[in-house]
Amino acid sequence: MEKGDIYRIHPYPASYSRQEIRLGVIVQSNALLKLSTVLIAPISQNAQYSSFRPKITIKGETAHILIDQIWPIEVSRFGQLVAQLSPEENWAIEEALKIVLDL
Protein backbone atom coordinates (compact mmCIF):
# COMPACT_ATOMS: atom_id res chain seq x y z
CA MET A 1 0.00 0.00 0.00
CA GLU A 2 1.49 3.30 -1.09
CA LYS A 3 0.68 6.73 -2.47
CA GLY A 4 -0.74 6.47 -5.97
CA ASP A 5 -2.24 3.00 -5.50
CA ILE A 6 -5.86 2.60 -6.63
CA TYR A 7 -8.03 0.33 -4.48
CA ARG A 8 -11.60 -0.83 -4.30
CA ILE A 9 -12.96 0.93 -1.21
CA HIS A 10 -15.89 0.05 1.04
CA PRO A 11 -16.54 3.64 2.26
CA TYR A 12 -19.39 2.87 4.65
CA PRO A 13 -19.56 0.58 7.70
CA ALA A 14 -21.42 -2.71 7.26
CA SER A 15 -24.27 -1.32 9.40
CA TYR A 16 -25.10 1.41 6.85
CA SER A 17 -27.90 0.72 4.40
CA ARG A 18 -25.78 2.23 1.63
CA GLN A 19 -23.34 -0.47 0.61
CA GLU A 20 -21.39 0.55 -2.45
CA ILE A 21 -17.86 -0.10 -3.57
CA ARG A 22 -15.89 2.81 -4.99
CA LEU A 23 -12.46 3.20 -6.45
CA GLY A 24 -10.10 5.49 -4.59
CA VAL A 25 -6.48 6.54 -4.96
CA ILE A 26 -4.19 6.99 -1.97
CA VAL A 27 -3.08 10.63 -1.71
CA GLN A 28 -1.41 10.43 1.71
CA SER A 29 2.34 10.46 2.21
CA ASN A 30 3.92 7.00 2.40
CA ALA A 31 5.52 8.07 5.69
CA LEU A 32 2.05 8.19 7.31
CA LEU A 33 0.59 4.96 5.94
CA LYS A 34 1.05 3.10 9.23
CA LEU A 35 -1.86 5.07 10.73
CA SER A 36 -5.29 3.45 11.16
CA THR A 37 -6.78 5.69 8.47
CA VAL A 38 -5.51 6.62 5.03
CA LEU A 39 -6.45 9.66 2.94
CA ILE A 40 -7.91 8.74 -0.42
CA ALA A 41 -9.48 10.67 -3.28
CA PRO A 42 -12.48 8.94 -4.85
CA ILE A 43 -12.48 8.19 -8.56
CA SER A 44 -15.47 8.84 -10.82
CA GLN A 45 -16.23 8.17 -14.47
CA ASN A 46 -19.16 10.61 -14.34
CA ALA A 47 -17.55 13.69 -12.75
CA GLN A 48 -17.14 16.85 -14.77
CA TYR A 49 -13.64 17.90 -15.74
CA SER A 50 -11.90 20.55 -13.69
CA SER A 51 -8.28 21.63 -13.34
CA PHE A 52 -8.27 20.07 -9.87
CA ARG A 53 -9.76 16.75 -11.02
CA PRO A 54 -6.97 14.99 -12.92
CA LYS A 55 -7.98 12.62 -15.70
CA ILE A 56 -6.66 9.06 -15.59
CA THR A 57 -7.20 5.85 -17.50
CA ILE A 58 -7.97 2.64 -15.62
CA LYS A 59 -8.18 -0.53 -17.70
CA GLY A 60 -9.00 1.47 -20.82
CA GLU A 61 -11.68 3.62 -19.14
CA THR A 62 -11.33 7.37 -18.57
CA ALA A 63 -12.06 8.67 -15.08
CA HIS A 64 -11.37 11.70 -12.88
CA ILE A 65 -9.76 11.80 -9.46
CA LEU A 66 -11.94 13.90 -7.15
CA ILE A 67 -9.21 15.77 -5.26
CA ASP A 68 -11.85 18.12 -3.87
CA GLN A 69 -13.49 15.18 -2.03
CA ILE A 70 -10.64 13.62 -0.02
CA TRP A 71 -11.79 11.06 2.57
CA PRO A 72 -10.06 9.45 5.54
CA ILE A 73 -10.74 5.71 5.21
CA GLU A 74 -9.96 3.00 7.76
CA VAL A 75 -7.42 0.53 6.43
CA SER A 76 -9.89 -2.31 7.10
CA ARG A 77 -12.19 -0.89 4.37
CA PHE A 78 -9.64 -1.30 1.60
CA GLY A 79 -10.39 -4.05 -0.87
CA GLN A 80 -8.43 -5.24 -3.87
CA LEU A 81 -5.57 -3.26 -5.42
CA VAL A 82 -6.79 -2.30 -8.90
CA ALA A 83 -3.93 -0.28 -10.40
CA GLN A 84 -1.07 2.11 -9.70
CA LEU A 85 -0.78 5.62 -11.06
CA SER A 86 2.04 6.56 -13.39
CA PRO A 87 4.59 9.17 -12.25
CA GLU A 88 2.83 11.70 -14.51
CA GLU A 89 -0.56 10.95 -12.94
CA ASN A 90 0.94 11.27 -9.45
CA TRP A 91 2.37 14.64 -10.45
CA ALA A 92 -1.09 15.75 -11.63
CA ILE A 93 -2.52 14.80 -8.22
CA GLU A 94 0.16 16.83 -6.44
CA GLU A 95 -0.63 19.85 -8.62
CA ALA A 96 -4.37 19.45 -8.01
CA LEU A 97 -3.77 19.20 -4.24
CA LYS A 98 -1.91 22.52 -4.40
CA ILE A 99 -4.96 24.14 -5.99
CA VAL A 100 -7.56 22.60 -3.66
CA LEU A 101 -5.57 23.13 -0.45
CA ASP A 102 -4.11 26.50 -1.50
CA LEU A 103 -0.52 25.35 -0.94
Backbone torsions as a table, in degrees:
resi	resn	phi	psi	omega
1	MET	NA	122.4	178.1
2	GLU	-154.6	167.3	-179.8
3	LYS	-55.4	134.2	-179.6
4	GLY	94.2	-7.9	176.5
5	ASP	-77.4	140.8	177.2
6	ILE	-107.0	125.7	-178.2
7	TYR	-123.7	157.3	164.1
8	ARG	-77.1	132.5	-175.2
9	ILE	-121.8	136.9	171.2
10	HIS	-101.7	90.3	-169.8
11	PRO	-71.6	-18.3	-175.8
12	TYR	-115.9	147.6	176.4
13	PRO	-60.3	157.5	-178.8
14	ALA	-59.3	-25.7	-178.3
15	SER	-75.8	-14.1	179.3
16	TYR	-74.8	146.9	177.3
17	SER	-72.5	-25.2	-178.8
18	ARG	-87.4	104.6	-178.0
19	GLN	-118.5	89.6	178.8
20	GLU	-119.5	160.3	174.8
21	ILE	-115.5	129.6	179.9
22	ARG	-120.0	162.1	169.7
23	LEU	-95.0	142.3	177.3
24	GLY	-145.0	149.2	178.7
25	VAL	-111.0	136.5	179.1
26	ILE	-72.0	126.3	179.7
27	VAL	-115.6	0.9	-178.2
28	GLN	-84.1	149.3	177.6
29	SER	-58.8	139.9	176.7
30	ASN	-58.3	-29.1	-179.3
31	ALA	-64.9	-20.2	-177.2
32	LEU	-107.6	10.0	-174.9
33	LEU	-75.1	-4.0	177.4
34	LYS	-85.3	-2.0	177.7
35	LEU	-72.5	167.7	-178.5
36	SER	-77.6	-16.0	175.1
37	THR	-124.8	155.1	-178.8
38	VAL	-130.7	137.9	177.3
39	LEU	-81.9	125.2	177.5
40	ILE	-125.7	157.9	170.2
41	ALA	-113.1	126.3	179.0
42	PRO	-66.4	157.8	-179.8
43	ILE	-117.6	136.4	-178.3
44	SER	-136.4	138.4	173.6
45	GLN	-87.9	-11.4	-175.0
46	ASN	-105.7	-8.0	-176.3
47	ALA	-69.5	148.2	176.8
48	GLN	-74.6	149.5	178.2
49	TYR	-67.3	144.3	171.8
50	SER	-153.7	158.5	-179.7
51	SER	-63.2	-20.8	179.4
52	PHE	-104.4	18.2	174.4
53	ARG	-127.6	81.8	-175.9
54	PRO	-57.6	142.5	177.5
55	LYS	-88.7	136.8	176.1
56	ILE	-134.7	167.9	174.3
57	THR	-122.1	125.1	178.1
58	ILE	-121.3	116.3	179.4
59	LYS	50.0	44.6	176.6
60	GLY	83.0	-2.9	-179.5
61	GLU	-105.2	136.6	177.4
62	THR	-84.1	138.2	178.8
63	ALA	-148.2	168.7	177.1
64	HIS	-120.9	141.7	175.6
65	ILE	-89.6	123.0	-175.0
66	LEU	-88.2	76.7	-178.0
67	ILE	-61.5	-26.9	179.8
68	ASP	-79.1	4.0	-179.2
69	GLN	-131.3	44.5	-178.3
70	ILE	-62.9	136.0	-179.8
71	TRP	-122.4	143.6	165.3
72	PRO	-87.2	125.5	-177.7
73	ILE	-123.5	133.8	176.1
74	GLU	-64.1	140.7	-178.3
75	VAL	-56.6	-33.0	-179.0
76	SER	-64.6	-14.5	-178.7
77	ARG	-94.2	2.3	178.1
78	PHE	-81.4	133.4	176.0
79	GLY	-101.0	-136.4	-175.2
80	GLN	-73.8	140.4	171.0
81	LEU	-69.5	127.2	-176.2
82	VAL	-101.6	-42.3	-175.8
83	ALA	-165.8	173.8	174.2
84	GLN	-128.7	139.8	179.5
85	LEU	-72.3	150.9	174.5
86	SER	-75.0	164.6	175.9
87	PRO	-57.0	-37.0	179.2
88	GLU	-66.2	-40.2	178.4
89	GLU	-67.8	-38.6	175.6
90	ASN	-62.6	-39.3	178.3
91	TRP	-63.2	-41.0	179.1
92	ALA	-62.5	-37.3	176.3
93	ILE	-63.9	-45.5	179.7
94	GLU	-60.2	-40.9	177.8
95	GLU	-65.9	-40.9	179.1
96	ALA	-66.3	-38.1	176.8
97	LEU	-61.9	-36.9	177.7
98	LYS	-61.9	-38.7	179.6
99	ILE	-69.6	-51.0	-174.9
100	VAL	-65.5	-39.9	-176.2
101	LEU	-95.9	2.5	179.3
102	ASP	54.4	51.2	-179.4
103	LEU	-95.2	NA	NA
